[in-house]
Amino acid sequence: MSRHIQVNGVVEIQDSETHDDFMDKFIQFVESNGWSFGGGTQDITDEENKD
């Protein structure tokens, strides 16, 4: 049996890093713990800057 954890939130990264950079590090973290990730991500920088 396995556990399923849902994560809702925003991760703030440096301007010099890209969405792909974040995903590479995130997936590396997940896989290094023997876990898997199913879901999606979205860069919302432009949406935040509209306000």
Phi and psi restraints in degrees (range 20) as a CNS / XPLOR table:
assign (resid 1 and name C) (resid 2 and name N)
       (resid 2 and name CA) (resid 2 and name C) 1.0 -125.6 20.0 2
assign (resid 2 and name N) (resid 2 and name CA)
       (resid 2 and name C) (resid 3 and name N) 1.0 164.8 20.0 2
assign (resid 2 and name C) (resid 3 and name N)
       (resid 3 and name CA) (resid 3 and name C) 1.0 -105.9 20.0 2
assign (resid 3 and name N) (resid 3 and name CA)
       (resid 3 and name C) (resid 4 and name N) 1.0 149.9 20.0 2
assign (resid 3 and name C) (resid 4 and name N)
       (resid 4 and name CA) (resid 4 and name C) 1.0 -121.6 20.0 2
assign (resid 4 and name N) (resid 4 and name CA)
       (resid 4 and name C) (resid 5 and name N) 1.0 125.6 20.0 2
assign (resid 4 and name C) (resid 5 and name N)
       (resid 5 and name CA) (resid 5 and name C) 1.0 -115.3 20.0 2
assign (resid 5 and name N) (resid 5 and name CA)
       (resid 5 and name C) (resid 6 and name N) 1.0 125.0 20.0 2
assign (resid 5 and name C) (resid 6 and name N)
       (resid 6 and name CA) (resid 6 and name C) 1.0 -97.1 20.0 2
assign (resid 6 and name N) (resid 6 and name CA)
       (resid 6 and name C) (resid 7 and name N) 1.0 132.1 20.0 2
assign (resid 6 and name C) (resid 7 and name N)
       (resid 7 and name CA) (resid 7 and name C) 1.0 -114.7 20.0 2
assign (resid 7 and name N) (resid 7 and name CA)
       (resid 7 and name C) (resid 8 and name N) 1.0 125.6 20.0 2
assign (resid 7 and name C) (resid 8 and name N)
       (resid 8 and name CA) (resid 8 and name C) 1.0 -124.8 20.0 2
assign (resid 8 and name N) (resid 8 and name CA)
       (resid 8 and name C) (resid 9 and name N) 1.0 125.1 20.0 2
assign (resid 8 and name C) (resid 9 and name N)
       (resid 9 and name CA) (resid 9 and name C) 1.0 167.3 20.0 2
assign (resid 9 and name N) (resid 9 and name CA)
       (resid 9 and name C) (resid 10 and name N) 1.0 -169.4 20.0 2
assign (resid 9 and name C) (resid 10 and name N)
       (resid 10 and name CA) (resid 10 and name C) 1.0 -131.5 20.0 2
assign (resid 10 and name N) (resid 10 and name CA)
       (resid 10 and name C) (resid 11 and name N) 1.0 136.9 20.0 2
assign (resid 10 and name C) (resid 11 and name N)
       (resid 11 and name CA) (resid 11 and name C) 1.0 -108.0 20.0 2
assign (resid 11 and name N) (resid 11 and name CA)
       (resid 11 and name C) (resid 12 and name N) 1.0 125.9 20.0 2
assign (resid 11 and name C) (resid 12 and name N)
       (resid 12 and name CA) (resid 12 and name C) 1.0 -92.5 20.0 2
assign (resid 12 and name N) (resid 12 and name CA)
       (resid 12 and name C) (resid 13 and name N) 1.0 125.5 20.0 2
assign (resid 12 and name C) (resid 13 and name N)
       (resid 13 and name CA) (resid 13 and name C) 1.0 -120.3 20.0 2
assign (resid 13 and name N) (resid 13 and name CA)
       (resid 13 and name C) (resid 14 and name N) 1.0 168.4 20.0 2
assign (resid 13 and name C) (resid 14 and name N)
       (resid 14 and name CA) (resid 14 and name C) 1.0 -67.2 20.0 2
assign (resid 14 and name N) (resid 14 and name CA)
       (resid 14 and name C) (resid 15 and name N) 1.0 149.5 20.0 2
assign (resid 14 and name C) (resid 15 and name N)
       (resid 15 and name CA) (resid 15 and name C) 1.0 -57.8 20.0 2
assign (resid 15 and name N) (resid 15 and name CA)
       (resid 15 and name C) (resid 16 and name N) 1.0 -29.5 20.0 2
assign (resid 15 and name C) (resid 16 and name N)
       (resid 16 and name CA) (resid 16 and name C) 1.0 -77.1 20.0 2
assign (resid 16 and name N) (resid 16 and name CA)
       (resid 16 and name C) (resid 17 and name N) 1.0 -9.5 20.0 2
assign (resid 16 and name C) (resid 17 and name N)
       (resid 17 and name CA) (resid 17 and name C) 1.0 -101.8 20.0 2
assign (resid 17 and name N) (resid 17 and name CA)
       (resid 17 and name C) (resid 18 and name N) 1.0 150.1 20.0 2
assign (resid 17 and name C) (resid 18 and name N)
       (resid 18 and name CA) (resid 18 and name C) 1.0 -104.7 20.0 2
assign (resid 18 and name N) (resid 18 and name CA)
       (resid 18 and name C) (resid 19 and name N) 1.0 170.1 20.0 2
assign (resid 18 and name C) (resid 19 and name N)
       (resid 19 and name CA) (resid 19 and name C) 1.0 -56.5 20.0 2
assign (resid 19 and name N) (resid 19 and name CA)
       (resid 19 and name C) (resid 20 and name N) 1.0 -42.6 20.0 2
assign (resid 19 and name C) (resid 20 and name N)
       (resid 20 and name CA) (resid 20 and name C) 1.0 -62.6 20.0 2
assign (resid 20 and name N) (resid 20 and name CA)
       (resid 20 and name C) (resid 21 and name N) 1.0 -40.0 20.0 2
assign (resid 20 and name C) (resid 21 and name N)
       (resid 21 and name CA) (resid 21 and name C) 1.0 -58.3 20.0 2
assign (resid 21 and name N) (resid 21 and name CA)
       (resid 21 and name C) (resid 22 and name N) 1.0 -46.9 20.0 2
assign (resid 21 and name C) (resid 22 and name N)
       (resid 22 and name CA) (resid 22 and name C) 1.0 -59.7 20.0 2
assign (resid 22 and name N) (resid 22 and name CA)
       (resid 22 and name C) (resid 23 and name N) 1.0 -48.7 20.0 2
assign (resid 22 and name C) (resid 23 and name N)
       (resid 23 and name CA) (resid 23 and name C) 1.0 -61.4 20.0 2
assign (resid 23 and name N) (resid 23 and name CA)
       (resid 23 and name C) (resid 24 and name N) 1.0 -41.0 20.0 2
assign (resid 23 and name C) (resid 24 and name N)
       (resid 24 and name CA) (resid 24 and name C) 1.0 -57.7 20.0 2
assign (resid 24 and name N) (resid 24 and name CA)
       (resid 24 and name C) (resid 25 and name N) 1.0 -46.1 20.0 2
assign (resid 24 and name C) (resid 25 and name N)
       (resid 25 and name CA) (resid 25 and name C) 1.0 -69.6 20.0 2
assign (resid 25 and name N) (resid 25 and name CA)
       (resid 25 and name C) (resid 26 and name N) 1.0 -39.7 20.0 2
assign (resid 25 and name C) (resid 26 and name N)
       (resid 26 and name CA) (resid 26 and name C) 1.0 -63.7 20.0 2
assign (resid 26 and name N) (resid 26 and name CA)
       (resid 26 and name C) (resid 27 and name N) 1.0 -49.7 20.0 2
assign (resid 26 and name C) (resid 27 and name N)
       (resid 27 and name CA) (resid 27 and name C) 1.0 -64.6 20.0 2
assign (resid 27 and name N) (resid 27 and name CA)
       (resid 27 and name C) (resid 28 and name N) 1.0 -38.2 20.0 2
assign (resid 27 and name C) (resid 28 and name N)
       (resid 28 and name CA) (resid 28 and name C) 1.0 -60.6 20.0 2
assign (resid 28 and name N) (resid 28 and name CA)
       (resid 28 and name C) (resid 29 and name N) 1.0 -43.3 20.0 2
assign (resid 28 and name C) (resid 29 and name N)
       (resid 29 and name CA) (resid 29 and name C) 1.0 -61.2 20.0 2
assign (resid 29 and name N) (resid 29 and name CA)
       (resid 29 and name C) (resid 30 and name N) 1.0 -48.5 20.0 2
assign (resid 29 and name C) (resid 30 and name N)
       (resid 30 and name CA) (resid 30 and name C) 1.0 -60.6 20.0 2
assign (resid 30 and name N) (resid 30 and name CA)
       (resid 30 and name C) (resid 31 and name N) 1.0 -50.6 20.0 2
assign (resid 30 and name C) (resid 31 and name N)
       (resid 31 and name CA) (resid 31 and name C) 1.0 -68.1 20.0 2
assign (resid 31 and name N) (resid 31 and name CA)
       (resid 31 and name C) (resid 32 and name N) 1.0 -31.2 20.0 2
assign (resid 31 and name C) (resid 32 and name N)
       (resid 32 and name CA) (resid 32 and name C) 1.0 -66.7 20.0 2
assign (resid 32 and name N) (resid 32 and name CA)
       (resid 32 and name C) (resid 33 and name N) 1.0 -17.5 20.0 2
assign (resid 32 and name C) (resid 33 and name N)
       (resid 33 and name CA) (resid 33 and name C) 1.0 -99.7 20.0 2
assign (resid 33 and name N) (resid 33 and name CA)
       (resid 33 and name C) (resid 34 and name N) 1.0 5.4 20.0 2
assign (resid 33 and name C) (resid 34 and name N)
       (resid 34 and name CA) (resid 34 and name C) 1.0 75.6 20.0 2
assign (resid 34 and name N) (resid 34 and name CA)
       (resid 34 and name C) (resid 35 and name N) 1.0 20.0 20.0 2
assign (resid 34 and name C) (resid 35 and name N)
       (resid 35 and name CA) (resid 35 and name C) 1.0 -100.6 20.0 2
assign (resid 35 and name N) (resid 35 and name CA)
       (resid 35 and name C) (resid 36 and name N) 1.0 174.8 20.0 2
assign (resid 35 and name C) (resid 36 and name N)
       (resid 36 and name CA) (resid 36 and name C) 1.0 -134.2 20.0 2
assign (resid 36 and name N) (resid 36 and name CA)
       (resid 36 and name C) (resid 37 and name N) 1.0 159.4 20.0 2
assign (resid 36 and name C) (resid 37 and name N)
       (resid 37 and name CA) (resid 37 and name C) 1.0 -126.7 20.0 2
assign (resid 37 and name N) (resid 37 and name CA)
       (resid 37 and name C) (resid 38 and name N) 1.0 132.8 20.0 2
assign (resid 37 and name C) (resid 38 and name N)
       (resid 38 and name CA) (resid 38 and name C) 1.0 -130.7 20.0 2
assign (resid 38 and name N) (resid 38 and name CA)
       (resid 38 and name C) (resid 39 and name N) 1.0 124.5 20.0 2
assign (resid 38 and name C) (resid 39 and name N)
       (resid 39 and name CA) (resid 39 and name C) 1.0 154.3 20.0 2
assign (resid 39 and name N) (resid 39 and name CA)
       (resid 39 and name C) (resid 40 and name N) 1.0 -159.8 20.0 2
assign (resid 39 and name C) (resid 40 and name N)
       (resid 40 and name CA) (resid 40 and name C) 1.0 -136.1 20.0 2
assign (resid 40 and name N) (resid 40 and name CA)
       (resid 40 and name C) (resid 41 and name N) 1.0 165.3 20.0 2
assign (resid 40 and name C) (resid 41 and name N)
       (resid 41 and name CA) (resid 41 and name C) 1.0 -135.4 20.0 2
assign (resid 41 and name N) (resid 41 and name CA)
       (resid 41 and name C) (resid 42 and name N) 1.0 160.3 20.0 2
assign (resid 41 and name C) (resid 42 and name N)
       (resid 42 and name CA) (resid 42 and name C) 1.0 -151.0 20.0 2
assign (resid 42 and name N) (resid 42 and name CA)
       (resid 42 and name C) (resid 43 and name N) 1.0 134.8 20.0 2
assign (resid 42 and name C) (resid 43 and name N)
       (resid 43 and name CA) (resid 43 and name C) 1.0 -80.9 20.0 2
assign (resid 43 and name N) (resid 43 and name CA)
       (resid 43 and name C) (resid 44 and name N) 1.0 114.6 20.0 2
assign (resid 43 and name C) (resid 44 and name N)
       (resid 44 and name CA) (resid 44 and name C) 1.0 -105.6 20.0 2
assign (resid 44 and name N) (resid 44 and name CA)
       (resid 44 and name C) (resid 45 and name N) 1.0 15.4 20.0 2
assign (resid 44 and name C) (resid 45 and name N)
       (resid 45 and name CA) (resid 45 and name C) 1.0 -53.5 20.0 2
assign (resid 45 and name N) (resid 45 and name CA)
       (resid 45 and name C) (resid 46 and name N) 1.0 -48.4 20.0 2
assign (resid 45 and name C) (resid 46 and name N)
       (resid 46 and name CA) (resid 46 and name C) 1.0 -65.3 20.0 2
assign (resid 46 and name N) (resid 46 and name CA)
       (resid 46 and name C) (resid 47 and name N) 1.0 -35.4 20.0 2
assign (resid 46 and name C) (resid 47 and name N)
       (resid 47 and name CA) (resid 47 and name C) 1.0 -66.1 20.0 2
assign (resid 47 and name N) (resid 47 and name CA)
       (resid 47 and name C) (resid 48 and name N) 1.0 -39.2 20.0 2
assign (resid 47 and name C) (resid 48 and name N)
       (resid 48 and name CA) (resid 48 and name C) 1.0 -68.1 20.0 2
assign (resid 48 and name N) (resid 48 and name CA)
       (resid 48 and name C) (resid 49 and name N) 1.0 -33.9 20.0 2
assign (resid 48 and name C) (resid 49 and name N)
       (resid 49 and name CA) (resid 49 and name C) 1.0 -77.2 20.0 2
assign (resid 49 and name N) (resid 49 and name CA)
       (resid 49 and name C) (resid 50 and name N) 1.0 -9.2 20.0 2
assign (resid 49 and name C) (resid 50 and name N)
       (resid 50 and name CA) (resid 50 and name C) 1.0 -71.4 20.0 2
assign (resid 50 and name N) (resid 50 and name CA)
       (resid 50 and name C) (resid 51 and name N) 1.0 -28.2 20.0 2
